[in-house]
Amino acid sequence: MTTFTKPADADLGQARVLWAACCLSPVIYLAIAIGLDRWLLVPAGRKGFWTLEPATLASVQAWCLGILLLLAAGAVFLRLRAAVRPRAAGSIRRRTLWLVGLAECCLWPGVVLFVLGAGLRPMFVAGATAFMCYALAYPQAGCAATGSADRNRQLTD
């Protein structure tokens, strides 16, 4: 077991454990969707649990894509905002929790579209977007993704 000497190191270690555990979520969602598709939907000749008309499905797909883009933009905004703000005690874990939550929310439009009969493609798109958000959520020491505020000040002096 790793022992930490500072509270910030312990906070960073806990945030990284949380992040690593949450990275399995898209894989689990996709495995469940593939299993349901192969063993339940394909033998029954169905594409989803609740099939919609093509025009309605296209409208729902557009809305879900819009929601997915807003969630991804929110993750980028939060990561950039965290890069310019100084690090406070406990902020690493809190920032990681918010970004992991957004990444998790990115999976839901894919789940909704899978249930409504759009097939597995929306699950793959939502999973890829979630992994991008998980990459943004990786907890790092310092306040910026490129290093700490002290290092950035040294570079500008």
Buried (B, 14 or more C-beta within 10 A) or exposed (E): EEEEEEEBEBBBBBBBEBBEEBBEBBEEBBEEBEEBBEEEBEEEEEBBEEEBEEEEBEEBBEEBBEBBEEBBEBBBEBBEEBBEEEBEEEBBBEBBBBBBBBBBBBBBBBBBBBEBBBBBEBBBBBBEBBBBBBEBBBBBEBBBEEBBBEEBEEEEE
